[in-house]
Amino acid sequence: MFSQPVCKRCGQPIRGNYLTALGATWHPEHFVCAGCGQPLDSAGFTLHQNAPYHRECYTNLVAPRCAYCQQPLSGEYTVDHWGIRYCQRHQHEYPTCEFCGRLIPPHEQEKGRNVESRRCSICRASAIETAEEVKPVFSRLIRWANGQGLMYHNLHLGLVLCGRARLAELLKERTSTHALGATVSSTYMENGRVTRSQVTGVAVLQGLPSTLFQGVTVHELGHVWLVVHGIQQMPSWAEEGFCELLSYRYYMEMNTPESLYHASNIARNRDPIYGEGFRRIRDLAESTGFPHLLEILRTTKRMPVR
């Protein structure tokens, strides 16, 4: 027996021409674009959230827009770590923020002789630029380190902001352009042996976004603790790995999109000293317990061997 088609939209039997689309039948005038309300051709539409659109209506009304040029993203496009969508061509047109990886379009680019870093507007908005901004943050970070079990024997700690050239001098890496922080200490020797070391300050690159500034400072507080407790004969991977673990723990506890981004960068770092060192020390801390690891370091002055 012949079954008369029923229109999906109006629910009435169709006596004449009809369309078949989206698994149903329709009166031709009832299969319409969700954007403009005009009839559609069953063979020429774009589906979005189970609703049909003219291709032009989809492009103009629904398609995502490039964050930088506002053009519809109708073909292939890029989505960065932060969920920002943009035309692939911009990847080669705009510089990348060295602190968060976002692209920096022309109107956001800093200009001038004193610009030392490529920063996006978001990182620039939270940047630590002055000593007045440093003081309360630094005090809080020392309290956090104390809470992790790192004590400094009542050492009066200070932090200064400086440029890249000064950091390179402090690190004795005059060609380095990647240093973000330094712990400055004096080492005293007698008969070829180290008798004592004294921390004289902590320096961090001026203009870091707040979250990164905090993580870098925590890293340097790790170096300070090692010096204060006379733990200075560890290989570089162990010392830097320990300090990176402190930053990682801080970032994970902070638990913000920015802090988790920086924690992920630490965990994925392929550098043999900072990256592999971090992963080895993290595994060690997980097996021994972080408080016990600190106690071993404090009493033996060396990193335990697994």
Sequence and secondary structure as in RCSB ss.txt:
>XXXX:A:sequence
MFSQPVCKRCGQPIRGNYLTALGATWHPEHFVCAGCGQPLDSAGFTLHQNAPYHRECYTNLVAPRCAYCQQPLSG
EYTVDHWGIRYCQRHQHEYPTCEFCGRLIPPHEQEKGRNVESRRCSICRASAIETAEEVKPVFSRLIRWANGQGL
MYHNLHLGLVLCGRARLAELLKERTSTHALGATVSSTYMENGRVTRSQVTGVAVLQGLPSTLFQGVTVHELGHVW
LVVHGIQQMPSWAEEGFCELLSYRYYMEMNTPESLYHASNIARNRDPIYGEGFRRIRDLAESTGFPHLLEILRTT
KRMPVR
>XXXX:A:secstr
     BBTTT  B  S  EEETTEEE TTTSB TTT  B  TTS EEETTEEE HHHIIIIIS B TTT  B  S
 EEE TT  EEETTHHHHS B TTT  B  GGG   STT  S   HHHHHTB  SHHHHHHHHHHHHHHHHHTT 
  TT    EEEE HHHHHHHTT TT S   EEEEEEEEEETTEEEEEEEEEEEEETT BHHHHHHHHHHHHHHHH
HHHTT   S HHHHHHHHHHHHHHHHHHH SHHHHHHHHHHHH   TTHHHHHHHHHHHHHHH HHHHHHHHHHH
SS    
